[in-house]
Amino acid sequence: MNILVTGGAGYIGSICVEQLLAAGHQVTVFDNLTEGHRAAVDPGAELIIGDLQQRDDINEAMAKVRPDAVMHFAANALVGESMENPSKYFRNNVGAGINLLDALVANGVKKFVFSSTCATFGPPDRLPIDETLPQNPINPYGESKLIFEKILRWYDEIHGIKYVALRYFNAAGATDKYGEDHRIETHLIPNILKVALGQKSHVDIFGTDYETPDGTCIRDYIHILDLAQAHMLALNIGESARFNLGTGGGTSVREVIASCEAVTGKKIAVVERDRRPGDPARLIAGSDKIQRELGWKPKFQAIDTIIESAWNWHVRNPGGYGD
């Protein structure tokens, strides 16, 4: 297939591009490089530098590429920032997304894969979080993704765009060539590995008094290659659908730190801090539906394996992509 990937220079997008190319697809990346990196774009893909907020940019790219399908990763994704600057999140994640959908309509593109988030659910009433739970986001980031999911429903009904929304939590890990390098790094695993690399003095633990076995938050970590596989399977679907993605297991902050120490052979200094507002004790995604309907099955469920892949990439690329 001929696939246009928005945000394909970012962490998840770049690895999906790599895997799409390996599967024989033709890939074009559309990215403004504010969050992504030029060096993260596989040389087998064409890169178009443009901004989804500029309708002409995406209209021209879509008309040039004439893709069979679009994978949409381009978004702002910092929960804390969304609480400080909601306008940025609704403009980029909703407004710019509408520009993209209008370009699909204008060019007759009918297949769309959306990188959503389990943040659309908010604190869950039960675990694991499956597709039947009500969606009640507690921050503008999650709200912006939920609004866009609702917009997708209408673009399907009115314009016949068949979409798959994939909701997941903690993407982690790396491939041999591509890994995680955010300009503002908020994710736990890369921040721990920065301590092991000597780039940070310590890692913060936010809250040690949760009702969990060791008092720290439990999250569902999913290997980036398993995420990429889910996105590729979503290309084959005939009707619109929404799926939650997770391994079905959970790892606490202290367990992640211990795993990083085991993988790297380095002692990780920690500083214990107060809880952050809005952090639930446990977040675990149920993925029975996508396993049943698309045959998806995570291959990398051990946290040590996920962290080892990330560590190997960071050791080879201690400065990230260098831009």
N, C-alpha and C positions, 0 to 999 in steps of 0.2 A: 504494500500500500504506500501511497504518497501521503506523508503525515507532517503537519505543521505543529510544532511544539512551542507554545508560549512559555517564557521563563525557562527555556532549555539550557541557559547558562548557569542556573542555580543548582543547589545541592541535589534535590530529588530529580529535577528536570534533566540535568546533565547525565545522570546515570540511566534514566529511562531512554534518553537519546542513544547512549552507547549500546544498550540492550536492543533497541529497535533496529539499529544498524546491523548488529550481529545476527538478527533474525531475518535480514534481507530487505527491510523496508527502506524507502527513500525518505530522508528526513530534512526538514528545514527548521531552523531555530529562529524564533522572533523574540528579541530581548532588548531592553534598554540599558542593560549592564549596570544599573544602579545597585543592585544586589548581587547579580551574577558576575561571572568572570569569563573573559574571552578565552582564556586558556582551558576553561572547563568544557568548552564545546568541542566534541569529537571532530577531528579533521574530515571525517567522512560526511559530515552534515554541512549544509550551507547555513551561514549566519546572516540574518537580516537585522540590523540594529534599528529599532523603532520603539515607539511608545504607544501603548494601548489607549492612553488618554487622548492621543491625537487620532481622530477617526481616519484622516487621510493616510496615516502611516499603515494602519492595519488593513484598510481597504485596498491599498496598493499592493501590499504583501500578499493578501489573499488572492487578488486577481492574478498576480504573477505566479504563485505556487499552484493554485487550483487543487488543493489537497483533497484526498478522499476522507480524511478525518483530522480533527484537531484535538490535541491534548493541551489542557490549560493548567499550567502551574504558576503563572505570573501572579503574584499577590504579595501584600505585606502580611507578616505572620508573627509579630511580637505582641503578645497579650498585654504586657505592661504598657507598651507604647500606645496601644489602641485605647487604653483607659485615659491616656493623657491627650491624645490627638485623634478622636474618633473621626473627624472629617477626612483625614488621610486614608483611613481604612474604608470608609464608605465610597470615597471618590475612586480609589484604586481597585478595591475588591468588588465593588458593585458597578459604579459608573463605567469604569474602563472595561469591565466584563460585558456590559451591554453593548459597547462599541464593537467588541469581538463578536458577539452573537449577531449583531446587525450585519457584520461583514460576512458571516456564514450564510445568512439569509440571502444577501445580495449575490453571492457566488454559488448558491445551490449546494452548499456543503451540509450533509445531513447527519454526520456522526461526530459525537463530541464526548470526550472523557474529561471529567472535572476533578481536580485535586481538592477535595473538601477536607473536613476535619471533624473529629468527634467532639470538638469544642462547641459544635452546634447543639449538643445535648445539655451542657451544663452539668452540675453535680447530679449523679444518677441516683434514682430511687433504689436500684438493685444492680447487681453485677452478674455476669458480664453485660456490657452495654450492647444490646442488639437493636435491630432496626425498628422494633415495635415501641421503644421507649419514647416518651414525649421529648421534643426538642425545646429546651429553655436555656439558651446561652446566657452567660453572666458577664460577658465583655463584648465590646464592639467588634473584635476580631471574629468571634464565633457568630455573632449576629450578622456580620457582613457575609459570611459564608452561607448561613441559613437563608438569608434574603436571596442570594444568587441561586441556591437550590430551588427556591420557589419560582424565581424568574424562569429557570430552565423548564419547569413544568409547563408554563404557558407558551414558551417557544416551541416545545414539542407539540402541544395541542393546536397551536395556530399555524406554525411553520413546518411541522413535521421533523424537527431536529431530534434525533434519538440520542439520549445522553446517558452516561453512567457517572454517578457521583460516588467517589470513593472516600470514605471518612476514616482517618487513622490518627493515631496519637504520636508516638515517639519514634520517628524514623531514625535509624542509627546504622553505623557500619560504613563500609566503603568497598569499592572494587580495587583492582590493582592500579588503575589509572586515575580514578576520580573519587573524591571524598568531600568532607564537610569543611567549608571555609566561609563562615559568615563574617561580615565586617563588624557586626555587633553579635557576639556569641552568647546566647542565653541557654543553650542546650547543655545538659549535665555531662554527658560523656566527653565531648570535645574539651570542655572546661577542666575536667579531671585530667585528661591526657596532656593538657597544657602544663599542669603542675608536674607531671612526670617528665615532660620535656624541659623543665626549668624555665618555662615562659611565664608562669604564675606562681605566687608564693603559696597559695592554698586554694581550696574549693569551699564554697559556702554550703552549709546544710540549712535549709529554711524549714525549721520546725522539727523538733525531736520528741514531741509529746502526742503524736497521732495515735489513734487506736489501731496500731499495726504491731506485729511481733517485735520490731526493734524501734518503734516510735517514729520512723520516718516514712514519707510518702511512698506508695507503691504505684509503679507505672508499667504499662505494657510496651515493651521495646520490640520493634519489628525491623528486620534487616532490609536495607535499601534494595537489595536484589529481589526480595520477596515482594516489595512494593512494586518494583518495575514489572515483575511477572503479572501482578494483578492488573496493572494498567494495560498490558498487552492483551491479556485475556478479554478485557473490557471492549476491545476493538471488534470482537466477534459477535457482540450481542445485537439482537434484532429489535428489541424493545427497550424503552428507557427503564432504568433501575437505579437503586441506591444501595450501596453495600458498606458495612463496617469492616475494617481490617485490623486484625490483631493476632497475636499468637495464642491468646486465651490464657496466658500466664502473666505473672507480675513479678517485678523485681524492685526491691526497696532502694532508696538512695544509698543506704549503708552497704547493701549487697552489691550495688554497682561499683561503689568505691573499692570494696574488697576485691571484686573481679578485676578492676583496673590495676590494682596492686599486684595481683597474681599474674596478669598478662604482661605487665611492663617490668616487673621485678623492682619497682620503685615504691617507696613509702609516700603516701599522699597525705599532706597536711590538710586538716579541715578546721573550719571555724563554724561553730554552731550559732545560728541566728534565729530570731523569732519567725513564726509562721508568716507566709505571705497571704494577703487577703485573697479568698477565692480558690485556694488550693485544696481540692478534696483529698481525703486520706488515700483512697484507692481509685484508680481509673484503669479498667481492663475492658478491652473491646471484644465482643463476641463476633466471630466471623463464620458461623455455621452456614449462613445464607449464601455467601459467595463460594464457599467450598462445595455446597450442594448444587448450586446453579451453574457455576462456571468451572468447577473442578480445581479451584485454586487451593494450594496447600503450602504453608510456609515451610521452607527447607532449613532455615537457620534459626532454630528456637533457643539454643543455648546462649545465654548472655555472654559467656566467655568467647564464643565463636564470633559473635557480633563485635565485641570490643576488640578482639585480636585483629579483625580486618581493618577497623578504624585506626588502631595503633600502628599497624604496618604502613598505612598510607601516610599518617602524620610523621612517622620516622623518615620516610622517603621525601616528604614535603613539609619540613618543619616551618617554613614560611608560608604555607598554604600555596595559593596560586601566584603569590608575589605581586599582586596589583593593588 
